[in-house]
Amino acid sequence: MRVIPEVLNRVGAQLADHGDHLLAVQQACRGQIEDAHGGWVGASAGALSALLDGWARASSAHLDCFGHHAAGMQLAAAAFTELDQRTAGALR
């Protein structure tokens, strides 16, 4: 298996950036929906609130996955770099 730590690290950073962008978009959407929510009444308002709560939980879980995956890539890059350095030192 060939691993290029720099690539893993770069991909981890890109995933983190995508997660940040997704968070910003989701927050903007949530704000627009909450602004519109004031016009809803009765059972419709309750149903919309329940839907928004479910969406918020799913969004949070999705963002957590992005963060964990990005951190995992960057930790793997660091581990492979350390392993390469130890192996190179042992060969000297």
ZAVO-733673 format. One record per residue (C-alpha): residue number from 1; residue in one letter; chain; x negated, y, z. Coordinates in Angstrom, 3 decimals, always signed. Example, Ala and Ser with C-alpha at 12.3 -4.5 7.8 and 13.67 -1.06 7.14 Angstrom:
BEGIN
1|A|A|-12.300|-4.500|+7.800
2|S|A|-13.670|-1.060|+7.140
This chain:
BEGIN
1|M|A|+0.000|+0.000|+0.000
2|R|A|-1.385|+3.390|-0.964
3|V|A|-0.407|+6.278|+1.258
4|I|A|-1.278|+9.893|+0.555
5|P|A|-0.880|+11.750|+3.867
6|E|A|-0.766|+15.167|+2.189
7|V|A|+2.222|+14.065|+0.128
8|L|A|+4.018|+12.674|+3.188
9|N|A|+3.399|+15.918|+5.041
10|R|A|+4.592|+18.042|+2.104
11|V|A|+7.742|+15.948|+1.667
12|G|A|+8.415|+16.212|+5.407
13|A|A|+8.136|+20.000|+5.176
14|Q|A|+10.451|+20.038|+2.145
15|L|A|+13.023|+17.946|+4.016
16|A|A|+12.841|+20.352|+6.951
17|D|A|+13.389|+23.271|+4.556
18|H|A|+16.384|+21.501|+2.983
19|G|A|+17.796|+20.921|+6.467
20|D|A|+17.394|+24.611|+7.321
21|H|A|+19.136|+25.609|+4.078
22|L|A|+21.943|+23.130|+4.685
23|L|A|+22.424|+24.509|+8.198
24|A|A|+22.668|+28.068|+6.867
25|V|A|+25.226|+27.059|+4.221
26|Q|A|+27.283|+25.095|+6.730
27|Q|A|+27.277|+28.008|+9.178
28|A|A|+28.412|+30.386|+6.439
29|C|A|+31.209|+28.016|+5.433
30|R|A|+32.238|+27.541|+9.041
31|G|A|+32.419|+31.317|+9.497
32|Q|A|+34.632|+31.736|+6.440
33|I|A|+36.918|+28.929|+7.548
34|E|A|+37.205|+30.355|+11.062
35|D|A|+38.076|+33.753|+9.597
36|A|A|+40.884|+32.141|+7.594
37|H|A|+41.969|+29.985|+10.534
38|G|A|+43.629|+32.946|+12.249
39|G|A|+46.395|+32.900|+9.649
40|W|A|+47.395|+29.319|+10.458
41|V|A|+50.080|+28.612|+13.061
42|G|A|+51.708|+25.666|+14.788
43|A|A|+50.920|+22.109|+13.809
44|S|A|+48.959|+23.287|+10.778
45|A|A|+46.611|+25.290|+12.999
46|G|A|+46.115|+22.266|+15.265
47|A|A|+45.452|+19.996|+12.311
48|L|A|+42.945|+22.448|+10.861
49|S|A|+41.193|+22.726|+14.236
50|A|A|+40.915|+18.939|+14.470
51|L|A|+39.580|+18.772|+10.925
52|L|A|+37.011|+21.486|+11.661
53|D|A|+35.882|+19.708|+14.831
54|G|A|+35.348|+16.481|+12.883
55|W|A|+33.474|+18.354|+10.172
56|A|A|+31.259|+20.009|+12.791
57|R|A|+30.384|+16.622|+14.341
58|A|A|+29.606|+15.087|+10.943
59|S|A|+27.545|+18.125|+9.931
60|S|A|+25.574|+18.009|+13.159
61|A|A|+24.828|+14.305|+12.699
62|H|A|+23.750|+14.906|+9.102
63|L|A|+21.426|+17.738|+10.132
64|D|A|+19.969|+15.564|+12.904
65|C|A|+19.160|+12.905|+10.293
66|F|A|+17.354|+15.486|+8.162
67|G|A|+15.330|+16.624|+11.167
68|H|A|+14.412|+13.113|+12.297
69|H|A|+13.471|+12.049|+8.787
70|A|A|+11.322|+15.153|+8.230
71|A|A|+9.563|+14.702|+11.578
72|G|A|+9.005|+11.016|+10.840
73|M|A|+7.337|+11.814|+7.531
74|Q|A|+5.054|+14.365|+9.168
75|L|A|+4.184|+12.028|+12.053
76|A|A|+3.409|+9.236|+9.592
77|A|A|+1.140|+11.605|+7.657
78|A|A|-0.734|+12.470|+10.857
79|A|A|-1.054|+8.796|+11.823
80|F|A|-2.406|+7.796|+8.401
81|T|A|-4.856|+10.711|+8.453
82|E|A|-6.145|+9.628|+11.863
83|L|A|-6.415|+6.008|+10.709
84|D|A|-8.350|+7.054|+7.598
85|Q|A|-10.736|+9.120|+9.714
86|R|A|-11.334|+6.278|+12.197
87|T|A|-11.882|+3.781|+9.394
88|A|A|-14.283|+6.124|+7.608
89|G|A|-16.176|+6.650|+10.873
90|A|A|-16.452|+2.901|+11.451
91|L|A|-17.939|+2.414|+7.982
92|R|A|-20.752|+4.896|+8.603
